[in-house]
Amino acid sequence: MAHLFLVKDIAFQAGLSTATVDRVLNGRPGVRRQTEMRVKAAIAELEKQQAAAMGNGRMLAIDIVMETPQRFSDAVRAAFEAEMATFLPGVFRCRFHFAEVMKPAELVQLLDRIRLRGTHGIVLKAPDVAEVAAAVARADAAGIPVVTLVTDLPNSARIAYAGADNRAAGETAAYLIGEFLGSDGGKVLVTLSSGRFRGEEEREIGFRRVIRARYPDIGITEISEGHGTDAATGTLAAAALAADPAINAVYSIGGGNRAVLAAFDAANRPVRVFVAHDLDADNRALLAARRIGFVLHHDLRTDARSAFRAIMSRATALPRAATPSLSSVEIVTPYNMPAGD
């Protein structure tokens, strides 16, 4: 049963023990239907209280800060703007700060400017480096909650992470590629936008672990620091293909997929299987054209909702929201691609 509140708060609202609520939430046996309905009603009442607390005309202005290629920032903007409409009457106003490449010093300067100007919260996609963690600590000390998006800063003062289980996503990619290549083997070109992002590192770790354990006949070649841009990623991919004739598959962690495919075309090399991330406009088109085989997708609107809820819980006197659950990873093919927003 989906919920965004602590078990003890649901139990208090329902007049039940925390153990009983835990059994209901996790679908364990031995719970009466009436008890299950009491828990559902308690969750609904807590949600109503939270919405009412924010429905008095107060507006929360939050800042979305991301270092990411434009194709992904466009998807994130659309998700946040769509999700804002569900928090009526008009709770959130988002200010977007996007750049395809930012030096850590530039990112820190931006975060400090936002802190000094004032904000009700920051949603952040940033490299996991000490300077950024220090800027997050300064924001938290100033009473500004920070939620990490898509890629985490686990050793920082952020209050929550909104996104998918990146290690599991990498493991899923390894399974798809390993089963597709089978005993024929080959070598996978793994593309990262940058090794500075914890989320990408987690995907790569999961991928390498499963390939090493289950598909030892498959090799891996990694390229990084193309920042997900077509020009830089294409150059790196072309160099990797020229250096290694065994590459016959792609796991794209960091994007730039059109450029990677163009590099294969220029080298007159086939791609037996191509696994990418996120249903942005480029990947939708490539999937529909059968240029890539699988997209590992998670719902950005779910991530936006989790970020809004976490920030809202810090801005009200209501019970603190539970840690957002990780958004699920969906394997999308040309035959089950959901309609675009």
C-alpha angles and dihedrals in degrees: 000000000000116000140157101205137085116267091237091056093049089048092051092049092047096042091236136120119267089241091057092047090049090053091051095046093050095044095242120166126256098055121126120233090239091056091050090052091051091055092048090049091049092053091048091050093050090050090049091050091050093049092046092051089056095040097078094095096272114142123208113209112201133179124228110204120185140164101203143118114281094246089063096040088053089055092047093049091051091049095050094045091049092048093048088066091062092059097074140206087043104285103159136047116186128209112196125212110181132167131165093219128016130172113232090246091055092049092049091049090053093049091049091049090052091049093050093045092048135245139178092232147340127230107200138194105179144137117280097245131136096249093056092046089053091052090050089052091053091051092049091049088054090055095257114134117221123204119191117222128210093334120050137223096204096174094052133087093260112139097218145357119230114197147064132308096267096191091054089049090055091048090051091052090051091052093050094048095040094051092045096050093039119169091342088077123185135162130291123219105219112198123198126182090215137340089228094079115090093206093057091045090053091051091051093048091052092047095049093046095056095041091051094046102040109018108037092161091066119085130202132222117186131205123185146169095053086119090220092285118135098231098051096036092049092052092050092047093050091052092049092050092049090052098046124038092185095071108114105147139048135214104188110200097159106036132234088128098157089056093047091052090047089055091054090047092050090051091046089236126145124231109217095190133002123191119188139174131243132013098252120151094270095051093046090056094044092048093049090050090050091239090126125034107207138017120199102215136181126185110262090195089062088052091048091050091050091050092049092049093049093050092043091054090057092047096054137054091238122116112290113265118245118255107282114257118240114265114247122253115233125199106226123195131176087269101055102033108144120232115268122250 
